[in-house]
Amino acid sequence: MKKIVDILNKHTQKMKTKLDETQINLLVEFNKFLQKENSKYNLTAITEPEDVAIRHFLDSLYLAELESFQSAYNIIDIGSGAGFPGIPLAIAYPDKKFLLVDSLRKRVDFLNELTAKLYLNNVKAVHKRAEEIAKEEQFREQFDFVTARAVAQLNVLAEYCLPLVKISGVFVAMKLFKNNEEVKEANNAIKILGGKIINNVSYHLPKDKDYELIIIEKIKNTPKKYPRRPGIPKKRPLI
């Protein structure tokens, strides 16, 4: 696991996130548990330690470069899968509160086992569809910071995520760099849902591709009819 430690130590030196020895050890343990359970849960095709460190851990931590993340307390990760970006961020920022949401029970079972194993008291994982959780009063428009990593097209993601963002909070979509057409197609949907794109931040992962954080501020309440019932946002995206 030396590769993971070396990569994290080297690259986080230039980032806002400064990991101590305990936090790095937790990420190493996360990787070990991921390798052990991956065949059972089919969580990720990225399994080499160097790739996990770069494409999962560092990629997740780039969200913390944003001032909107630094100032956030309640954070929700939609479509968390194997726990990215939520778990690395929760390890790095134990003072923040994280809710991880996934529509597959087996992934949520993995996340619950993982958080118990790592004693992450600032994380909760729930088995729900994004369209369902955003309709619940305890969650709707309650989060400072909402994120999703490559779950769907931006106009679909906006319908999943913006209903969860409180006024003046942000939704940040993690995407491959230069999604100009996708952003253009999503502009009207974002407006309908109460959001406004305020910035695009690009970054490069070592030995990998260029990525982009599309930052959308919530400027007004989302109409109550959104999100539509499960399956409809993806089947009939807002345009």
N, C-alpha and C positions, 0 to 999 in steps of 0.2 A: 504493500500500500504506500510505499515511499513516493511513488509517482504522484499520487493524489496530494500528499503533504507538500511536495516540492512545487507542484503547479499552484496550489492555493497560496502558499507563502510568497511565491514569485509575483503572481498577478494581482493579488489583493493589495500589494504595496502601493499600487497606483490608483486604488479605488477608495471610496469612502468607507467601505466595510473593512474593519480591521479584526481579524479573527484571532482569538487567543488559543492557547494549546488545547484547552478543554473543548472549544468549539470545533477545532480541526479534528480532534479525536472523535467527536460526535458525527461529523461528516464521514469519516473513515468507517465508523460503525454502521452508518446509514448505507454506505456502499456494500459492506459485507452482507448486511441483511437483504439488500436488494438482489445481490448475486444469488444468495441462498434461496430466496423465495420467487425469483423471476420465472422459473419454469412452471411453478404452480399457478401463478397469477397472470402470466404473459403480460408483464408490465411495460417492458421497453426492449427495443432492439439494440440499444446502446449499452454495451456491457463491459467493454475494455476499460480498466481503471482510468487511463489517461483520457479517454472519451467521456467517461462519466464526470470526471473532474472539470473538463472544459465545457461540454455540451449540456450538462445538467447543472452542476454546481455553480460554475462561473456565470453561465447564462442566467440562472435564477438571481444571482447576486447583483447583476447589472440593474435590476429594478431599483435597488437601494441607492443608485446614483442620483435618482430623482429627488428633488426637494419635497415633492408631494408625498413620496414614500416616507422620507425622514420625519415629516410632520404628522403622519398618519398614526392612528392607534388601532382602530378596528379595520382589519384587512380580510378580504374574502378572495379565495382562489377558485375560479369556476373551471370544472373539468380538470381537476388536479391530477388525476391518473396516479402515477407512482409518487406524487408529492412535489411536483415541480410546477411553479417556483416556490410553493408555500413552505415546505420543510426546511430547505437551506436558509431561507429568510427568517424562519422562526428560530432556528438555531443561532443565527447571527444577531437577532434582535429579540431577546427574551422578554423585553419590556413591552412588546407589542402583542396584540391578540389576533390570532389567525383562525379562520374558518375555511376548511377545505371541503369542496363539494364535488361529488362525482355520481354519475348515474348508474354505475356498475357496483353491485354489492361487493364483489370480490376485491375490487380496488379499495373500497372503504374499509373492508376487513384488514387488508394489508396496512393501510394507513393507521388504523387503530392499534394494530400490533406494533407497528414501528414507533408510534408516539409513546406507547407504554414502555417499550424497550429502552427508548432514549430519554425517558422521563421529561417529555416536553409538555409542561403544564399549561403552556400558552397556546396550545393547538387543539382544535376539535374537528373531527371529520364526520360528515353526514352523507347518507345515501339519499340523494334527491336529484331530480332533474332541475336544470336551471329555471325552466318555465314554471316549476312548482314552487321553488323556494322564494322566488321573487314576488309571489302572490301572498306570502305569509307576512302578517303584520309585524311580527318580531324581527323580520329581516328586511322588509321593503324599505328602501331609502334610509338605511341605518349605517352604511359603511363609508368610511373616509376614503378607502382605496380598494378598488375592485380590479382584478386582473384575470387574464386568460391567456394561455400560451398555445397559439396555433390550433384552436379548437374548431373554428369554422371561419367562413368569410366574415369580413368586418361588419356588414349590415346585419348579419345573423347574430354575431357576437354582441353587437350593440343592444339588440332586443333582449338577449339573455342578461346582460350585465348592467346597463344603465338604470333599470328599475331598482337595483340594489344600492345605487350610489346616493348618498345624501347630497343636498344642495351645497355647492362649493367643493364637494369631493370630486375624485377623478376615477375614471375607468381607463386603464392602460392595457392596450392590446399588444402582445408580443408577436412580431411578424418578421418574415424575411424582408430584407431591405428593398426599397423601391417598389412598394405595392401601390403605385400611383393610381392605376385604374380601379383597384379595389377600394381605395380611399374615396375616389371620385364617386363611385357607385353607392357608397355608404353615406355620403354627406346628408342627403335628404332624410334618410332613416334616423341618423343621429339627431338631426334637428327635431323631428317628430317626437323622439323619445326624451327630449329635454337636454341634449348635450351639445357641445361645441368643441371641435378639434382646436386645441390651443398650441400644440407643438408635436414635432416628430423628432425623436432622438435616435441617431444611428450609432452602432457600435460593432466592433469586429471581435470575433472569438479566435484565439490562436489556432492555427491549422484548420480553420473552419470557414464559414461563410460570414457575410455581413448581415446584421439584423437591425430591426427598427422597433422602437417603442412609440406607439401612436397614443398620444395623451389627449383624453377627452374630458373636459370639465362638465359637471352637471350644473346647468344654469337655471333650470326650472323643473318642476315636478313632472314625472312621466305620467301620461294619461293612464287611468286605471285599467283600461282594456289591454294594456301591454304588461308583460309578454302575453301573447296569444297562447292557446292551449298547446300541450306538448306535441312536438313534431311540425307544427304549422310554421314557426319562424324559418326553419330550414327548408320546408317544402315550398313556402310562398314568401320569400324574403321581402322586407319592406324596400321600396325603391323611391 
